[in-house]
Amino acid sequence: MDRLDNTIRPYAWGSTTAIPQLLAVEPTGEPQAEMWMGAHPGAPSRTDRGTLVEVIDADPSRELGEEAVAKFGPRLPFLLKILAAGAPLSLQVHPNLEQAKEGYEDEERRGIPVDVGHRNYKDANHKPELICALTEFDGLCGFRDPARAADLLDGLGVDTLKPYVDLLHAHPEDAALREVLTAVLTADREEMAHTVAEAAAACARLGGEYAPYADIAHHYPGDPGVIAAMLLNHVRLQPGEALFLGAGIPHAYLNGLGVEIMANSDNVLRCGLTPKHVDVPELLRIVRFEAADPGVLRPEASPDGEEVYETPIDEFRLSRYVLPEGAAVHDLTRATPQILLCTAGSVRAGEHELTPGQSVFVAAGEEAELSGVGTVFRATVIV
């Protein structure tokens, strides 16, 4: 079992206080957006045996287990994070596995360097995600019912939004959503900036259900993504609740602290709320134009105390243990690789004492016992 030393990424949208507060350290004054736990080449966790990439590369079958290697290859197929949003992240969508492979191969054939800003596909993998709230956590997930989105836009009283309101009342619904998102993202930038400014002022004045969009516009003045965001469901998670973000689902995290797990990929197509490249035609090919409930997940408890967040993919499996005073020792030994992350209290994982923000990597088949008082998230795979 290896204690992990993890990198904190200083993205501009990160909270300056949430991760330091979790770790019980003084804030630096700089944003601290994500703590990465895993073997992503961009910032692999470090161990006494080298980086987790080096540890796994030295003996994939021993570290990951033969079944996991046979199914996912000789790499850890997930990345675990603590995510601390102090400002809205970009509005984005991820491809499915087939789309990712096709997109990656196409851009490779065309000789587009992987590190340039207009490259869409950094790898050939999909990127399903799960975010579990540690505090109240605000986000956007999936399209609203078009009629409800029309009412929201109409309530702003902004004349230049009327054509979008009319389109949203058209049928079929998927075509209506596609037409409006296309119109918003391809509109004249200067004209759209004026529309967004008017909409932002109305959101600030009206408050209530409009308040999240006033905050988004404050961080991204004039960005057409402000209007696109109003087409999506606003969700406020309570601690312990989660959202699963599958392929094609537009989403954005707005504010809060959470544990995030995802397939090990960098493939993101942006819809707005960003100065980065927005490839509208490719985005429209990937987005699923379906109005749906965002589907807040709550963990399902098993008899041994493990609470599992069920998702439809195999690259990751996230669960947690909430250990009360006097709780029994739990045997977490498993034939697949694991990362154990403490988020509250003080727990013992094998020979390691863990406090909030600390984590360990457990190789496949390695004996792993958990005890103490606190909360531990367990990340592994399904084989």
C-alpha positions as semicolon CSV with decimal commas, in nm:
position;residue;x (nm);y (nm);z (nm)
1;M;0,000;0,000;0,000
2;D;0,149;0,334;-0,110
3;R;0,078;0,671;0,047
4;L;0,016;0,924;-0,230
5;D;0,168;1,268;-0,262
6;N;-0,067;1,454;-0,496
7;T;-0,044;1,762;-0,716
8;I;-0,285;2,054;-0,672
9;R;-0,372;2,227;-0,999
10;P;-0,404;2,610;-0,976
11;Y;-0,670;2,670;-1,241
12;A;-0,816;3,020;-1,234
13;W;-1,168;2,902;-1,143
14;G;-1,046;2,725;-0,830
15;S;-1,141;2,825;-0,477
16;T;-0,865;2,989;-0,274
17;T;-0,987;2,838;0,054
18;A;-1,178;2,508;0,009
19;I;-0,887;2,268;-0,041
20;P;-0,666;2,436;0,223
21;Q;-0,955;2,415;0,468
22;L;-0,997;2,042;0,395
23;L;-0,623;1,984;0,439
24;A;-0,608;2,206;0,751
25;V;-0,334;2,425;0,601
26;E;-0,304;2,799;0,546
27;P;-0,436;2,928;0,211
28;T;-0,173;3,066;-0,024
29;G;-0,404;3,329;-0,169
30;E;-0,386;3,156;-0,507
31;P;-0,667;2,943;-0,655
32;Q;-0,643;2,571;-0,575
33;A;-0,883;2,400;-0,815
34;E;-0,811;2,026;-0,823
35;M;-0,604;1,769;-0,637
36;W;-0,524;1,478;-0,870
37;M;-0,492;1,120;-0,746
38;G;-0,389;0,864;-1,003
39;A;-0,153;0,797;-1,292
40;H;-0,245;1,072;-1,537
41;P;0,079;1,164;-1,719
42;G;0,008;1,535;-1,670
43;A;0,040;1,513;-1,290
44;P;0,084;1,158;-1,160
45;S;0,069;1,092;-0,787
46;R;0,406;1,032;-0,625
47;T;0,497;0,740;-0,397
48;D;0,811;0,620;-0,220
49;R;0,864;0,392;-0,521
50;G;0,843;0,671;-0,781
51;T;0,545;0,822;-0,960
52;L;0,236;0,604;-0,986
53;V;0,296;0,590;-1,362
54;E;0,643;0,444;-1,299
55;V;0,513;0,202;-1,036
56;I;0,245;0,067;-1,271
57;D;0,472;0,058;-1,577
58;A;0,725;-0,154;-1,385
59;D;0,472;-0,437;-1,333
60;P;0,119;-0,368;-1,463
61;S;-0,020;-0,713;-1,382
62;R;0,099;-0,698;-1,021
63;E;-0,026;-0,344;-0,956
64;L;-0,351;-0,350;-1,156
65;G;-0,437;-0,722;-1,164
66;E;-0,446;-0,939;-1,473
67;E;-0,821;-0,893;-1,529
68;A;-0,796;-0,514;-1,524
69;V;-0,498;-0,520;-1,762
70;A;-0,686;-0,753;-1,998
71;K;-0,989;-0,523;-1,999
72;F;-0,837;-0,174;-1,990
73;G;-0,472;-0,220;-2,087
74;P;-0,162;-0,165;-1,871
75;R;-0,277;0,166;-1,720
76;L;-0,496;0,291;-1,439
77;P;-0,822;0,366;-1,623
78;F;-0,953;0,635;-1,385
79;L;-0,845;0,965;-1,233
80;L;-0,970;1,063;-0,887
81;K;-0,983;1,429;-0,785
82;I;-1,084;1,666;-0,512
83;L;-1,244;1,953;-0,705
84;A;-1,296;2,300;-0,553
85;A;-1,491;2,539;-0,775
86;G;-1,482;2,903;-0,666
87;A;-1,612;3,020;-1,005
88;P;-1,796;2,850;-1,291
89;L;-1,603;2,606;-1,508
90;S;-1,648;2,603;-1,884
91;L;-1,973;2,470;-2,025
92;Q;-1,866;2,144;-2,187
93;V;-1,949;1,802;-2,324
94;H;-1,753;1,479;-2,369
95;P;-1,760;1,228;-2,660
96;N;-1,851;0,863;-2,634
97;L;-1,582;0,601;-2,697
98;E;-1,654;0,559;-3,068
99;Q;-1,662;0,936;-3,127
100;A;-1,337;0,979;-2,934
101;K;-1,160;0,714;-3,141
102;E;-1,289;0,859;-3,469
103;G;-1,204;1,217;-3,369
104;Y;-0,856;1,129;-3,246
105;E;-0,771;0,928;-3,557
106;D;-0,902;1,207;-3,783
107;E;-0,695;1,476;-3,614
108;E;-0,389;1,249;-3,616
109;R;-0,433;1,196;-3,992
110;R;-0,458;1,570;-4,044
111;G;-0,138;1,626;-3,850
112;I;-0,287;1,854;-3,583
113;P;-0,042;1,866;-3,289
114;V;-0,190;1,732;-2,966
115;D;-0,085;2,040;-2,768
116;V;-0,238;2,314;-2,988
117;G;-0,544;2,503;-2,864
118;H;-0,780;2,404;-3,146
119;R;-0,720;2,029;-3,107
120;N;-1,042;1,862;-2,984
121;Y;-0,925;1,506;-2,916
122;K;-0,614;1,462;-2,702
123;D;-0,660;1,084;-2,686
124;A;-0,884;0,803;-2,813
125;N;-1,080;0,752;-2,490
126;H;-1,418;0,864;-2,361
127;K;-1,453;1,071;-2,043
128;P;-1,758;0,983;-1,834
129;E;-1,750;1,161;-1,496
130;L;-1,905;1,139;-1,151
131;I;-1,903;1,430;-0,905
132;C;-1,997;1,371;-0,540
133;A;-2,057;1,675;-0,321
134;L;-1,861;1,729;0,001
135;T;-2,031;2,066;0,056
136;E;-2,335;2,218;-0,112
137;F;-2,240;2,199;-0,478
138;D;-2,398;2,388;-0,768
139;G;-2,385;2,271;-1,127
140;L;-2,560;2,259;-1,462
141;C;-2,646;1,921;-1,610
142;G;-2,840;1,831;-1,924
143;F;-3,111;2,023;-2,107
144;R;-3,422;2,159;-1,942
145;D;-3,760;2,094;-2,093
146;P;-3,760;2,342;-2,388
147;A;-4,087;2,503;-2,278
148;R;-3,939;2,562;-1,932
149;A;-3,623;2,710;-2,088
150;A;-3,845;2,935;-2,302
151;D;-4,027;3,061;-1,993
152;L;-3,696;3,132;-1,820
153;L;-3,563;3,334;-2,113
154;D;-3,895;3,510;-2,169
155;G;-3,906;3,617;-1,805
156;L;-3,596;3,832;-1,857
157;G;-3,787;4,073;-2,080
158;V;-3,497;4,104;-2,328
159;D;-3,628;4,168;-2,680
160;T;-3,333;4,007;-2,859
161;L;-3,406;3,678;-2,681
162;K;-3,761;3,657;-2,824
163;P;-3,656;3,461;-3,136
164;Y;-3,498;3,196;-2,911
165;V;-3,815;3,180;-2,702
166;D;-4,021;3,119;-3,017
167;L;-3,781;2,849;-3,139
168;L;-3,801;2,668;-2,806
169;H;-4,177;2,636;-2,841
170;A;-4,135;2,458;-3,177
171;H;-4,144;2,081;-3,226
172;P;-3,981;1,834;-3,219
173;E;-3,804;1,926;-2,898
174;D;-3,460;1,795;-2,996
175;A;-3,464;2,009;-3,310
176;A;-3,571;2,314;-3,108
177;L;-3,283;2,272;-2,863
178;R;-3,035;2,219;-3,148
179;E;-3,153;2,529;-3,334
180;V;-3,134;2,754;-3,031
181;L;-2,789;2,636;-2,917
182;T;-2,662;2,672;-3,275
183;A;-2,808;3,023;-3,302
184;V;-2,659;3,132;-2,970
185;L;-2,310;3,004;-3,049
186;T;-2,299;3,137;-3,407
187;A;-2,455;3,478;-3,346
188;D;-2,259;3,796;-3,411
189;R;-2,026;3,828;-3,110
190;E;-2,082;4,199;-3,057
191;E;-2,461;4,170;-3,078
192;M;-2,457;3,867;-2,848
193;A;-2,243;4,056;-2,595
194;H;-2,514;4,324;-2,576
195;T;-2,784;4,058;-2,533
196;V;-2,584;3,888;-2,258
197;A;-2,531;4,220;-2,080
198;E;-2,905;4,290;-2,082
199;A;-2,983;3,936;-1,968
200;A;-2,723;3,957;-1,690
201;A;-2,871;4,281;-1,558
202;A;-3,219;4,126;-1,558
203;C;-3,091;3,813;-1,379
204;A;-2,928;4,027;-1,110
205;R;-3,246;4,229;-1,065
206;L;-3,481;3,928;-1,054
207;G;-3,269;3,699;-0,831
208;G;-3,422;3,368;-0,721
209;E;-3,388;3,107;-0,994
210;Y;-3,202;3,366;-1,205
211;A;-2,929;3,423;-0,945
212;P;-2,693;3,146;-1,070
213;Y;-2,692;3,300;-1,418
214;A;-2,617;3,647;-1,280
215;D;-2,312;3,496;-1,112
216;I;-2,207;3,315;-1,431
217;A;-2,237;3,643;-1,627
218;H;-2,030;3,822;-1,362
219;H;-1,743;3,582;-1,427
220;Y;-1,793;3,565;-1,806
221;P;-1,932;3,902;-1,921
222;G;-2,062;3,896;-2,276
223;D;-2,001;3,523;-2,322
224;P;-2,274;3,349;-2,528
225;G;-2,236;3,056;-2,288
226;V;-2,441;3,259;-2,038
227;I;-2,748;3,218;-2,259
228;A;-2,659;2,856;-2,340
229;A;-2,639;2,787;-1,965
230;M;-3,002;2,891;-1,925
231;L;-3,102;2,600;-2,148
232;L;-2,968;2,355;-1,887
233;N;-3,093;2,219;-1,557
234;H;-2,955;2,395;-1,253
235;V;-2,876;2,142;-0,978
236;R;-2,779;2,200;-0,614
237;L;-2,629;1,887;-0,459
238;Q;-2,626;1,833;-0,085
239;P;-2,323;1,663;0,073
240;G;-2,317;1,295;-0,025
241;E;-2,528;1,346;-0,340
242;A;-2,373;1,299;-0,683
243;L;-2,419;1,354;-1,056
244;F;-2,312;1,120;-1,334
245;L;-2,213;1,297;-1,656
246;G;-2,230;1,061;-1,951
247;A;-2,130;1,119;-2,313
248;G;-2,303;1,403;-2,493
249;I;-2,449;1,565;-2,181
250;P;-2,371;1,939;-2,159
251;H;-2,267;2,039;-1,810
252;A;-2,071;2,283;-1,596
253;Y;-1,969;2,296;-1,231
254;L;-2,045;2,632;-1,071
255;N;-1,945;2,633;-0,705
256;G;-1,856;2,394;-0,423
257;L;-1,622;2,119;-0,307
258;G;-1,655;1,761;-0,428
259;V;-1,487;1,430;-0,505
260;E;-1,472;1,370;-0,880
261;I;-1,381;1,054;-1,065
262;M;-1,352;1,012;-1,441
263;A;-1,216;0,790;-1,711
264;N;-0,854;0,879;-1,779
265;S;-0,903;1,115;-2,075
266;D;-0,859;1,482;-2,168
267;N;-1,129;1,499;-2,436
268;V;-1,345;1,810;-2,385
269;L;-1,563;2,000;-2,632
270;R;-1,656;2,342;-2,497
271;C;-1,987;2,524;-2,542
272;G;-1,895;2,853;-2,374
273;L;-1,788;3,023;-2,050
274;T;-1,430;3,003;-2,166
275;P;-1,169;3,194;-2,366
276;K;-1,061;2,860;-2,515
277;H;-1,146;2,719;-2,858
278;V;-1,513;2,636;-2,928
279;D;-1,557;2,408;-3,231
280;V;-1,928;2,459;-3,297
281;P;-1,976;2,200;-3,577
282;E;-1,797;1,927;-3,382
283;L;-1,977;2,024;-3,063
284;L;-2,316;1,995;-3,234
285;R;-2,219;1,649;-3,359
286;I;-2,141;1,530;-3,005
287;V;-2,419;1,692;-2,797
288;R;-2,725;1,482;-2,714
289;F;-3,020;1,716;-2,763
290;E;-3,248;1,549;-2,511
291;A;-3,436;1,718;-2,229
292;A;-3,405;1,507;-1,916
293;D;-3,399;1,516;-1,540
294;P;-3,034;1,545;-1,426
295;G;-3,074;1,234;-1,209
296;V;-2,921;1,313;-0,870
297;L;-2,751;0,999;-0,734
298;R;-2,756;0,887;-0,374
299;P;-2,535;0,599;-0,263
300;E;-2,678;0,250;-0,222
301;A;-2,570;0,090;0,106
302;S;-2,451;-0,270;0,125
303;P;-2,460;-0,487;0,440
304;D;-2,087;-0,436;0,506
305;G;-2,128;-0,057;0,525
306;E;-2,002;0,029;0,178
307;E;-2,215;0,295;0,003
308;V;-2,187;0,264;-0,375
309;Y;-2,259;0,527;-0,640
310;E;-2,393;0,315;-0,926
311;T;-2,297;0,418;-1,281
312;P;-2,329;0,243;-1,619
313;I;-1,955;0,226;-1,699
314;D;-1,667;0,004;-1,588
315;E;-1,361;0,232;-1,592
316;F;-1,442;0,346;-1,241
317;R;-1,648;0,251;-0,940
318;L;-1,684;0,505;-0,658
319;S;-1,808;0,423;-0,310
320;R;-1,763;0,553;0,043
321;Y;-1,747;0,433;0,400
322;V;-1,884;0,655;0,676
323;L;-1,724;0,508;0,988
324;P;-1,881;0,588;1,326
325;E;-1,721;0,552;1,669
326;G;-1,667;0,183;1,744
327;A;-1,714;0,072;1,383
328;A;-1,580;-0,269;1,289
329;V;-1,267;-0,314;1,080
330;H;-1,355;-0,343;0,711
331;D;-1,167;-0,574;0,477
332;L;-1,128;-0,387;0,145
333;T;-0,900;-0,641;-0,023
334;R;-0,993;-0,659;-0,391
335;A;-0,853;-0,811;-0,711
336;T;-0,847;-0,468;-0,876
337;P;-0,645;-0,149;-0,809
338;Q;-0,785;0,096;-0,554
339;I;-0,732;0,449;-0,429
340;L;-0,863;0,526;-0,079
341;L;-0,922;0,892;0,004
342;C;-1,008;1,029;0,349
343;T;-1,240;1,333;0,348
344;A;-1,336;1,356;0,718
345;G;-1,214;1,234;1,056
346;S;-0,909;1,013;1,106
347;V;-0,891;0,661;0,964
348;R;-0,635;0,385;0,936
349;A;-0,581;0,215;0,599
350;G;-0,338;-0,069;0,651
351;E;-0,034;0,085;0,819
352;H;-0,124;0,439;0,711
353;E;-0,308;0,696;0,922
354;L;-0,516;0,921;0,696
355;T;-0,663;1,262;0,769
356;P;-0,879;1,470;0,529
357;G;-0,724;1,502;0,186
358;Q;-0,478;1,215;0,233
359;S;-0,490;0,904;0,015
360;V;-0,325;0,568;-0,060
361;F;-0,293;0,342;-0,362
362;V;-0,372;-0,025;-0,301
363;A;-0,239;-0,270;-0,559
364;A;-0,465;-0,546;-0,688
365;G;-0,495;-0,832;-0,439
366;E;-0,309;-0,643;-0,165
367;E;-0,454;-0,681;0,182
368;A;-0,641;-0,365;0,280
369;E;-0,814;-0,308;0,613
370;L;-0,996;0,011;0,707
371;S;-1,081;0,136;1,057
372;G;-1,125;0,457;1,255
373;V;-1,382;0,734;1,267
374;G;-1,442;0,933;0,951
375;T;-1,530;0,917;0,581
376;V;-1,330;0,734;0,317
377;F;-1,398;0,729;-0,057
378;R;-1,295;0,416;-0,244
379;A;-1,214;0,429;-0,615
380;T;-1,162;0,113;-0,819
381;V;-1,274;-0,051;-1,146
382;I;-1,524;-0,315;-1,253
383;V;-1,383;-0,623;-1,432
